[in-house]
């Protein structure tokens, strides 16, 4: 019996990523591995799982594992700053959507479609809806930015409050296991409810400031790591250097021209929605053609 963990020792010896063939692993990922709900979109990835600092991307044929510097459960802020810099999140999402679109243009269905049974009509309809959303967002970027941000902030606060409260309770039978967590969750819930009365511009400005701090912190951490040489950046010296420099430039522009950056971010979201929608439409049409060929 072999586990995925048996192949991970090279990650502690300076190797950035280990690719393990699925047929080499005979045990399921049940020894501390949990499915990760939020991940950077990655071409070919079916699902992602975490175990402490280990982060694995499941593809059709392999388990691709890398070692994050920080466990997001224990150090969520440091994980965002070091393991998931803002510019990397934006560029990675854009790259993944473009890769899926190219696959669709070549007549290939993506892993997300192969992993589920989906009616081609649903894919086409969802694609057109995404494209429509992309157009509507791009028509009025500044207003769209404020509306998107306030919605995301409100929903995130309410969702976080429910999660924190839930972790402070035991439901069978119902009892409080952590009064501190319940109190913290209630405080977050109150803040979330108060956010419904705040002006859009104020919330959007605060959000932009947080983005600037995120980018600046990532720049400092990335550039500091490159100073220590290649051994400190197993993921790639020039890649980390580029992230650091780009993050620094991005943070500077956020602070000196926030309106322009807001507009740019909305156009990026609009472009991603359009490309993603176009990719779904193509995949739906490909799925329809294949279904007809089998009849």
FIRO-189900 format. One record per residue (C-alpha): residue in three letters; x, y, z negated. Coordinates in nm, 3 decimals, m for minus. Layout:
! residues N
NODE,mivo,px,py,pz
NODE,Ala,X,Y,Z
...
***
This chain:
! residues 295
NODE,mivo,px,py,pz
NODE,Unk,0.000,0.000,0.000
NODE,Unk,0.145,0.336,0.101
NODE,Unk,0.031,0.681,m0.005
NODE,Unk,0.083,1.014,0.165
NODE,Unk,0.279,1.124,m0.142
NODE,Unk,0.544,0.862,m0.063
NODE,Unk,0.654,1.064,0.242
NODE,Unk,0.677,1.409,0.081
NODE,Unk,1.026,1.402,m0.074
NODE,Unk,1.187,1.589,0.223
NODE,Unk,0.973,1.892,0.135
NODE,Unk,1.182,1.930,m0.182
NODE,Unk,1.506,1.910,0.018
NODE,Unk,1.455,2.215,0.241
NODE,Unk,1.227,2.066,0.509
NODE,Unk,0.936,2.298,0.587
NODE,Unk,0.682,2.048,0.718
NODE,Unk,0.644,1.670,0.720
NODE,Unk,0.431,1.498,0.986
NODE,Unk,0.306,1.153,0.885
NODE,Unk,0.121,0.926,1.127
NODE,Unk,m0.222,0.832,0.995
NODE,Unk,m0.166,0.461,1.049
NODE,Unk,0.135,0.485,0.815
NODE,Unk,m0.087,0.579,0.521
NODE,Unk,m0.300,0.295,0.388
NODE,Unk,m0.450,0.467,0.082
NODE,Unk,m0.712,0.741,0.095
NODE,Unk,m0.635,1.091,m0.033
NODE,Unk,m0.792,1.040,m0.375
NODE,Unk,m0.496,1.079,m0.609
NODE,Unk,m0.537,1.445,m0.702
NODE,Unk,m0.603,1.569,m0.349
NODE,Unk,m0.901,1.799,m0.305
NODE,Unk,m1.053,1.934,0.013
NODE,Unk,m0.967,2.298,0.074
NODE,Unk,m1.266,2.513,0.168
NODE,Unk,m1.072,2.823,0.281
NODE,Unk,m0.781,2.786,0.520
NODE,Unk,m0.612,2.970,0.801
NODE,Unk,m0.761,2.834,1.126
NODE,Unk,m0.503,2.601,1.280
NODE,Unk,m0.527,2.443,1.626
NODE,Unk,m0.604,2.072,1.611
NODE,Unk,m0.690,2.069,1.241
NODE,Unk,m0.992,1.863,1.139
NODE,Unk,m0.972,1.935,0.766
NODE,Unk,m0.728,2.057,0.502
NODE,Unk,m0.651,1.926,0.155
NODE,Unk,m0.447,2.054,m0.139
NODE,Unk,m0.267,1.900,m0.433
NODE,Unk,m0.092,2.162,m0.638
NODE,Unk,0.157,2.327,m0.403
NODE,Unk,0.112,2.058,m0.137
NODE,Unk,m0.106,2.162,0.156
NODE,Unk,m0.194,1.907,0.423
NODE,Unk,m0.363,1.962,0.759
NODE,Unk,m0.541,1.657,0.896
NODE,Unk,m0.525,1.618,1.273
NODE,Unk,m0.659,1.339,1.492
NODE,Unk,m0.337,1.136,1.460
NODE,Unk,m0.129,1.288,1.177
NODE,Unk,m0.114,1.431,0.830
NODE,Unk,0.094,1.753,0.853
NODE,Unk,0.210,1.857,0.507
NODE,Unk,0.394,2.165,0.391
NODE,Unk,0.481,2.295,0.046
NODE,Unk,0.335,2.630,m0.058
NODE,Unk,0.542,2.835,m0.298
NODE,Unk,0.240,2.894,m0.519
NODE,Unk,m0.063,2.682,m0.607
NODE,Unk,m0.368,2.896,m0.512
NODE,Unk,m0.562,2.762,m0.812
NODE,Unk,m0.295,2.869,m1.062
NODE,Unk,m0.158,3.177,m0.886
NODE,Unk,m0.416,3.302,m0.632
NODE,Unk,m0.267,3.651,m0.596
NODE,Unk,0.091,3.529,m0.551
NODE,Unk,m0.035,3.268,m0.305
NODE,Unk,m0.195,3.540,m0.091
NODE,Unk,0.113,3.761,m0.109
NODE,Unk,0.375,3.496,m0.035
NODE,Unk,0.207,3.195,0.132
NODE,Unk,m0.070,3.381,0.317
NODE,Unk,0.045,3.732,0.417
NODE,Unk,m0.223,3.953,0.570
NODE,Unk,m0.056,3.990,0.910
NODE,Unk,m0.004,3.613,0.925
NODE,Unk,m0.373,3.552,0.848
NODE,Unk,m0.482,3.790,1.125
NODE,Unk,m0.236,3.667,1.387
NODE,Unk,m0.292,3.300,1.296
NODE,Unk,m0.670,3.331,1.329
NODE,Unk,m0.635,3.504,1.665
NODE,Unk,m0.390,3.240,1.788
NODE,Unk,m0.614,2.952,1.677
NODE,Unk,m0.917,3.098,1.856
NODE,Unk,m0.717,3.157,2.176
NODE,Unk,m0.578,2.801,2.160
NODE,Unk,m0.929,2.657,2.127
NODE,Unk,m1.046,2.872,2.417
NODE,Unk,m0.759,2.748,2.635
NODE,Unk,m0.848,2.390,2.543
NODE,Unk,m1.208,2.455,2.644
NODE,Unk,m1.098,2.605,2.976
NODE,Unk,m0.897,2.286,3.042
NODE,Unk,m1.210,2.080,2.979
NODE,Unk,m1.109,1.959,2.634
NODE,Unk,m1.338,1.966,2.332
NODE,Unk,m1.183,2.090,2.011
NODE,Unk,m1.137,1.885,1.695
NODE,Unk,m1.429,2.058,1.525
NODE,Unk,m1.660,1.929,1.802
NODE,Unk,m1.508,1.582,1.818
NODE,Unk,m1.546,1.548,1.443
NODE,Unk,m1.921,1.592,1.450
NODE,Unk,m2.220,1.501,1.660
NODE,Unk,m2.349,1.832,1.791
NODE,Unk,m2.611,1.901,2.056
NODE,Unk,m2.468,2.098,2.344
NODE,Unk,m2.762,2.339,2.323
NODE,Unk,m2.664,2.428,1.965
NODE,Unk,m2.306,2.498,2.068
NODE,Unk,m2.413,2.718,2.360
NODE,Unk,m2.665,2.909,2.147
NODE,Unk,m2.412,2.956,1.865
NODE,Unk,m2.155,3.074,2.119
NODE,Unk,m2.386,3.336,2.267
NODE,Unk,m2.480,3.453,1.917
NODE,Unk,m2.113,3.493,1.827
NODE,Unk,m2.047,3.685,2.146
NODE,Unk,m2.343,3.912,2.074
NODE,Unk,m2.212,3.976,1.724
NODE,Unk,m1.871,4.062,1.871
NODE,Unk,m2.027,4.315,2.109
NODE,Unk,m2.240,4.475,1.838
NODE,Unk,m1.942,4.506,1.605
NODE,Unk,m1.725,4.663,1.873
NODE,Unk,m1.983,4.923,1.979
NODE,Unk,m1.956,5.122,1.653
NODE,Unk,m1.634,5.009,1.482
NODE,Unk,m1.624,5.243,1.181
NODE,Unk,m1.985,5.186,1.078
NODE,Unk,m1.944,4.814,1.142
NODE,Unk,m1.633,4.806,0.924
NODE,Unk,m1.814,4.964,0.630
NODE,Unk,m2.113,4.733,0.665
NODE,Unk,m1.898,4.420,0.701
NODE,Unk,m1.682,4.514,0.404
NODE,Unk,m1.970,4.599,0.171
NODE,Unk,m2.147,4.276,0.261
NODE,Unk,m1.830,4.069,0.210
NODE,Unk,m1.750,4.242,m0.121
NODE,Unk,m2.102,4.198,m0.256
NODE,Unk,m2.130,3.834,m0.156
NODE,Unk,m1.778,3.755,m0.280
NODE,Unk,m1.845,3.908,m0.621
NODE,Unk,m2.175,3.726,m0.660
NODE,Unk,m2.024,3.398,m0.542
NODE,Unk,m1.723,3.435,m0.773
NODE,Unk,m1.951,3.512,m1.065
NODE,Unk,m2.150,3.194,m1.009
NODE,Unk,m1.832,2.985,m0.979
NODE,Unk,m1.682,3.127,m1.301
NODE,Unk,m2.008,3.084,m1.492
NODE,Unk,m2.042,2.730,m1.357
NODE,Unk,m1.695,2.640,m1.482
NODE,Unk,m1.792,2.760,m1.828
NODE,Unk,m2.095,2.533,m1.843
NODE,Unk,m2.158,2.161,m1.856
NODE,Unk,m2.483,2.069,m1.685
NODE,Unk,m2.549,1.711,m1.803
NODE,Unk,m2.659,1.793,m2.067
NODE,Unk,m2.655,2.172,m2.034
NODE,Unk,m2.412,2.329,m2.280
NODE,Unk,m2.145,2.598,m2.293
NODE,Unk,m1.792,2.459,m2.278
NODE,Unk,m1.615,2.795,m2.240
NODE,Unk,m1.784,3.107,m2.371
NODE,Unk,m1.502,3.321,m2.234
NODE,Unk,m1.559,3.201,m1.878
NODE,Unk,m1.932,3.252,m1.905
NODE,Unk,m1.879,3.606,m2.036
NODE,Unk,m1.626,3.681,m1.761
NODE,Unk,m1.867,3.544,m1.500
NODE,Unk,m2.149,3.762,m1.634
NODE,Unk,m1.922,4.068,m1.617
NODE,Unk,m1.833,3.990,m1.256
NODE,Unk,m2.202,3.938,m1.183
NODE,Unk,m2.283,4.281,m1.326
NODE,Unk,m2.009,4.441,m1.114
NODE,Unk,m2.148,4.262,m0.809
NODE,Unk,m2.498,4.390,m0.878
NODE,Unk,m2.366,4.742,m0.935
NODE,Unk,m2.188,4.726,m0.596
NODE,Unk,m2.530,4.730,m0.430
NODE,Unk,m2.573,5.091,m0.545
NODE,Unk,m2.228,5.213,m0.439
NODE,Unk,m2.170,5.417,m0.125
NODE,Unk,m2.036,5.224,0.172
NODE,Unk,m1.751,5.466,0.233
NODE,Unk,m1.621,5.434,m0.125
NODE,Unk,m1.620,5.054,m0.115
NODE,Unk,m1.462,5.049,0.233
NODE,Unk,m1.185,5.287,0.121
NODE,Unk,m1.112,5.072,m0.183
NODE,Unk,m1.098,4.766,0.040
NODE,Unk,m0.851,4.934,0.276
NODE,Unk,m0.632,5.027,m0.022
NODE,Unk,m0.631,4.662,m0.133
NODE,Unk,m0.526,4.559,0.219
NODE,Unk,m0.239,4.808,0.203
NODE,Unk,m0.124,4.670,m0.132
NODE,Unk,m0.152,4.313,0.001
NODE,Unk,0.055,4.396,0.310
NODE,Unk,0.313,4.593,0.110
NODE,Unk,0.356,4.318,m0.149
NODE,Unk,0.395,4.057,0.129
NODE,Unk,0.656,4.277,0.297
NODE,Unk,0.859,4.311,m0.022
NODE,Unk,0.844,3.938,m0.100
NODE,Unk,0.922,3.831,0.257
NODE,Unk,1.215,4.067,0.306
NODE,Unk,1.353,3.979,m0.038
NODE,Unk,1.348,3.611,0.053
NODE,Unk,1.532,3.669,0.381
NODE,Unk,1.809,3.849,0.192
NODE,Unk,1.888,3.519,0.019
NODE,Unk,1.955,3.353,0.354
NODE,Unk,1.805,3.074,0.561
NODE,Unk,1.788,2.820,0.276
NODE,Unk,1.534,3.043,0.100
NODE,Unk,1.301,3.040,0.401
NODE,Unk,1.259,2.680,0.525
NODE,Unk,0.956,2.786,0.733
NODE,Unk,1.190,2.987,0.956
NODE,Unk,1.422,3.281,0.890
NODE,Unk,1.311,3.495,1.185
NODE,Unk,0.947,3.410,1.131
NODE,Unk,0.962,3.530,0.770
NODE,Unk,1.167,3.835,0.870
NODE,Unk,0.909,3.923,1.134
NODE,Unk,0.627,3.886,0.880
NODE,Unk,0.810,4.112,0.639
NODE,Unk,0.882,4.388,0.891
NODE,Unk,0.533,4.370,1.044
NODE,Unk,0.369,4.376,0.699
NODE,Unk,0.572,4.683,0.606
NODE,Unk,0.472,4.865,0.925
NODE,Unk,0.110,4.763,0.881
NODE,Unk,0.101,4.884,0.519
NODE,Unk,0.250,5.218,0.630
NODE,Unk,m0.016,5.270,0.897
NODE,Unk,m0.296,5.174,0.658
NODE,Unk,m0.186,5.449,0.420
NODE,Unk,m0.120,5.724,0.677
NODE,Unk,m0.404,5.648,0.921
NODE,Unk,m0.672,5.442,0.741
NODE,Unk,m0.951,5.528,0.988
NODE,Unk,m0.742,5.411,1.282
NODE,Unk,m0.657,5.087,1.103
NODE,Unk,m1.022,5.028,1.012
NODE,Unk,m1.113,5.072,1.378
NODE,Unk,m0.832,4.840,1.487
NODE,Unk,m0.939,4.569,1.241
NODE,Unk,m1.298,4.588,1.365
NODE,Unk,m1.182,4.552,1.725
NODE,Unk,m0.978,4.248,1.619
NODE,Unk,m1.284,4.094,1.451
NODE,Unk,m1.491,4.178,1.759
NODE,Unk,m1.235,4.014,1.990
NODE,Unk,m1.216,3.703,1.770
NODE,Unk,m1.597,3.673,1.767
NODE,Unk,m1.611,3.711,2.147
NODE,Unk,m1.337,3.455,2.210
NODE,Unk,m1.478,3.212,1.956
NODE,Unk,m1.825,3.246,2.106
NODE,Unk,m1.692,3.197,2.458
NODE,Unk,m1.505,2.887,2.341
NODE,Unk,m1.823,2.742,2.187
NODE,Unk,m2.021,2.804,2.507
NODE,Unk,m1.756,2.627,2.714
NODE,Unk,m1.742,2.334,2.473
NODE,Unk,m2.119,2.305,2.480
NODE,Unk,m2.122,2.295,2.859
NODE,Unk,m1.840,2.038,2.859
NODE,Unk,m2.032,1.825,2.611
NODE,Unk,m2.341,1.847,2.833
NODE,Unk,m2.142,1.740,3.140
NODE,Unk,m1.996,1.440,2.956
NODE,Unk,m2.338,1.337,2.824
NODE,Unk,m2.481,1.352,3.176
NODE,Unk,m2.189,1.149,3.312
NODE,Unk,m2.264,0.868,3.065
NODE,Unk,m2.630,0.849,3.166
***
